Amino acid sequence: MRLLRYDRRAMKNCYICGRPGAATRDHVIPESFFPTPKPSNLVTLPAHYSCHNRLGEEYVRAILAGLAESKPAMQLNEGPAGRALRRNEPLKRDLRASMIRRIELRSPAGLIVGHAPGVRLDTGRFYPLMEKIVRGLYTHHRGDVLPLDMRFNWAINEALMAGGAALFQAAASGRDFPGVLEYRYRVASDEKTVLTIWSGVRI
């Protein structure tokens, strides 16, 4: 898989699709994920308006803030995320449809240890935004644009098994936004392929 070199000087390639002609700058980690005051060191990169505008941030923000118990999440729920739900009936309907009354909680060995409310993600809305974030952080750290045909595999709230924990500890630390996003990353590549591993935590 061929990497596309990112032109830092021209700053005209879209970090999402890799094509030239980017006329706007986009927050890689959506600014709406942060309560006020916003951090001053948020990463922005050139992007086509059509590439980043098609990704709905409100649905993902509502899911993440609703599941979290951190202070920033509470501030979002009491502020902009809560206001968005009150004024946006389609969003409220979609979130209501995502709720599952009870799901099984299982131990790493597969034993049922209890039940809890759950969420059935609309993956067509959730994962594209996660993919955009990974693409942007990769471009920010590596100076390359990931190809459009890059395959993404996602794991949510899954324990790191076997060598995964050691791989995570050996990974490079990324930026730290306490209570919102902390991540580590590792990249391995040759002439034909690139493998990136990103492990993030939203508290």
C-alpha positions as CSV (number, residue, x, y, z in Angstrom):
1,M,0.0,0.0,0.0
2,R,1.6,3.2,-1.1
3,L,1.8,6.2,1.2
4,L,1.1,9.6,-0.1
5,R,3.7,12.2,0.9
6,Y,2.2,15.1,2.7
7,D,3.3,18.5,1.4
8,R,3.9,20.5,4.6
9,R,5.1,23.5,2.7
10,A,2.2,23.8,0.3
11,M,-0.3,22.7,2.9
12,K,-2.9,22.1,0.3
13,N,-3.4,18.3,0.4
14,C,-6.5,17.2,2.3
15,Y,-5.5,14.9,5.2
16,I,-8.7,13.0,4.8
17,C,-8.6,12.1,1.1
18,G,-5.0,13.0,0.2
19,R,-6.0,15.0,-2.8
20,P,-4.8,18.6,-3.5
21,G,-7.0,21.7,-3.3
22,A,-7.8,21.8,0.4
23,A,-9.1,25.2,1.1
24,T,-10.1,25.0,4.8
25,R,-8.5,23.8,8.0
26,D,-10.2,21.1,10.1
27,H,-9.8,20.2,13.8
28,V,-8.5,16.6,13.7
29,I,-10.1,16.0,17.1
30,P,-13.4,17.8,16.8
31,E,-13.4,21.1,18.8
32,S,-16.9,20.2,19.9
33,F,-15.6,17.4,22.0
34,F,-14.1,19.9,24.4
35,P,-15.9,22.1,26.9
36,T,-14.9,25.7,27.3
37,P,-12.3,26.9,27.7
38,K,-11.0,25.0,24.6
39,P,-7.4,23.8,24.6
40,S,-5.0,26.1,22.8
41,N,-3.0,23.2,21.2
42,L,-5.7,21.4,19.2
43,V,-4.3,19.9,16.0
44,T,-5.7,21.4,12.7
45,L,-4.8,20.3,9.2
46,P,-5.9,21.3,5.7
47,A,-9.0,19.5,4.4
48,H,-11.6,19.8,1.8
49,Y,-14.8,21.2,3.3
50,S,-16.8,18.4,1.7
51,C,-14.5,15.8,3.3
52,H,-14.9,16.9,6.9
53,N,-18.4,18.4,6.7
54,R,-20.0,15.1,5.8
55,L,-18.9,13.6,9.2
56,G,-21.5,14.1,11.9
57,E,-19.8,15.1,15.1
58,E,-23.0,15.5,17.2
59,Y,-23.9,11.8,17.2
60,V,-20.4,10.7,18.2
61,R,-20.1,13.4,20.8
62,A,-23.5,12.5,22.3
63,I,-22.5,8.8,22.5
64,L,-19.1,9.3,24.0
65,A,-20.2,12.0,26.5
66,G,-23.2,10.0,27.5
67,L,-21.1,6.9,28.3
68,A,-18.3,8.8,30.1
69,E,-18.1,10.0,33.7
70,S,-15.3,12.5,33.4
71,K,-15.6,16.1,34.3
72,P,-15.4,17.3,30.6
73,A,-18.1,14.8,29.7
74,M,-20.4,16.1,32.4
75,Q,-19.7,19.7,31.2
76,L,-20.6,18.7,27.6
77,N,-23.8,16.9,28.8
78,E,-24.9,19.9,30.8
79,G,-23.9,22.3,28.0
80,P,-23.5,22.0,24.2
81,A,-24.3,18.2,24.0
82,G,-27.5,18.7,26.1
83,R,-28.6,21.7,24.1
84,A,-28.0,19.8,20.8
85,L,-30.3,17.0,22.0
86,R,-33.0,19.4,23.1
87,R,-33.1,21.2,19.7
88,N,-32.3,18.2,17.4
89,E,-35.2,15.8,17.3
90,P,-33.6,13.5,14.6
91,L,-30.5,13.2,16.8
92,K,-32.6,12.5,19.9
93,R,-34.6,9.8,18.0
94,D,-31.4,8.2,16.6
95,L,-29.8,8.0,20.1
96,R,-33.0,6.6,21.6
97,A,-33.0,3.9,18.9
98,S,-29.3,3.1,19.8
99,M,-30.1,2.2,23.4
100,I,-30.3,-1.5,24.3
101,R,-32.1,-2.3,27.6
102,R,-29.7,-4.9,28.9
103,I,-26.5,-6.6,27.6
104,E,-24.5,-9.3,29.2
105,L,-21.2,-8.4,30.9
106,R,-18.6,-11.1,30.5
107,S,-15.3,-11.8,32.1
108,P,-12.2,-12.3,29.9
109,A,-12.9,-16.1,30.3
110,G,-16.4,-15.6,28.9
111,L,-18.4,-16.0,32.1
112,I,-21.5,-13.8,32.5
113,V,-20.8,-11.6,35.5
114,G,-23.9,-9.3,35.2
115,H,-26.0,-7.1,33.0
116,A,-26.0,-3.4,32.2
117,P,-27.7,-1.0,29.7
118,G,-25.9,-0.9,26.4
119,V,-25.6,1.0,23.2
120,R,-25.9,-0.3,19.6
121,L,-23.6,2.0,17.6
122,D,-24.6,3.3,14.2
123,T,-21.3,2.2,12.9
124,G,-21.8,4.1,9.6
125,R,-21.8,7.3,11.6
126,F,-19.4,6.5,14.4
127,Y,-16.5,4.8,12.7
128,P,-15.9,7.3,9.8
129,L,-15.3,10.1,12.4
130,M,-12.9,7.8,14.3
131,E,-11.2,7.0,11.0
132,K,-10.8,10.8,10.3
133,I,-9.2,11.3,13.7
134,V,-6.7,8.5,13.2
135,R,-5.9,9.8,9.7
136,G,-5.3,13.3,11.1
137,L,-3.2,12.2,14.0
138,Y,-1.1,9.9,11.6
139,T,-0.5,12.9,9.3
140,H,0.3,15.1,12.2
141,H,2.9,12.7,13.7
142,R,4.3,11.1,10.5
143,G,3.9,13.7,7.7
144,D,2.1,11.2,5.4
145,V,-1.4,10.8,4.3
146,L,-2.9,7.4,4.7
147,P,-4.3,5.9,1.4
148,L,-8.1,5.9,0.9
149,D,-8.1,2.1,0.7
150,M,-6.5,1.7,4.1
151,R,-8.4,-0.9,6.2
152,F,-9.4,-0.1,9.7
153,N,-10.1,-2.6,12.5
154,W,-11.8,-1.3,15.6
155,A,-12.0,-2.7,19.1
156,I,-13.9,-0.8,21.8
157,N,-13.5,-1.5,25.5
158,E,-11.6,-4.7,24.8
159,A,-8.8,-5.8,27.1
160,L,-5.4,-6.0,25.6
161,M,-4.6,-9.7,25.2
162,A,-1.3,-11.6,24.8
163,G,1.3,-9.3,23.4
164,G,-1.1,-6.4,23.0
165,A,-0.3,-4.9,26.4
166,A,3.4,-5.0,25.7
167,L,2.9,-3.5,22.3
168,F,0.8,-0.7,23.9
169,Q,3.5,0.1,26.5
170,A,6.2,0.2,23.8
171,A,4.1,2.6,21.6
172,A,4.9,6.3,21.5
173,S,2.8,8.7,23.5
174,G,0.7,11.1,21.7
175,R,-0.9,14.3,22.9
176,D,-2.8,14.2,26.1
177,F,-6.1,16.0,26.6
178,P,-7.1,14.9,30.1
179,G,-10.6,13.6,30.4
180,V,-11.2,13.7,26.7
181,L,-8.5,11.8,24.8
182,E,-5.2,10.2,25.5
183,Y,-3.5,8.0,22.9
184,R,-0.4,6.0,22.0
185,Y,0.6,4.9,18.5
186,R,3.0,2.7,16.7
187,V,3.8,2.5,13.0
188,A,5.5,-0.2,11.0
189,S,5.9,0.0,7.2
190,D,7.8,-1.3,4.3
191,E,7.7,-0.4,0.6
192,K,4.2,-1.9,0.0
193,T,2.4,-1.8,3.3
194,V,1.9,0.3,6.4
195,L,0.5,-0.9,9.7
196,T,-0.5,1.6,12.3
197,I,-1.8,0.8,15.8
198,W,-3.6,3.4,17.8
199,S,-4.8,2.9,21.3
200,G,-6.9,5.7,22.8
201,V,-8.7,6.3,26.0
202,R,-11.7,8.6,26.6
203,I,-12.2,8.8,30.4
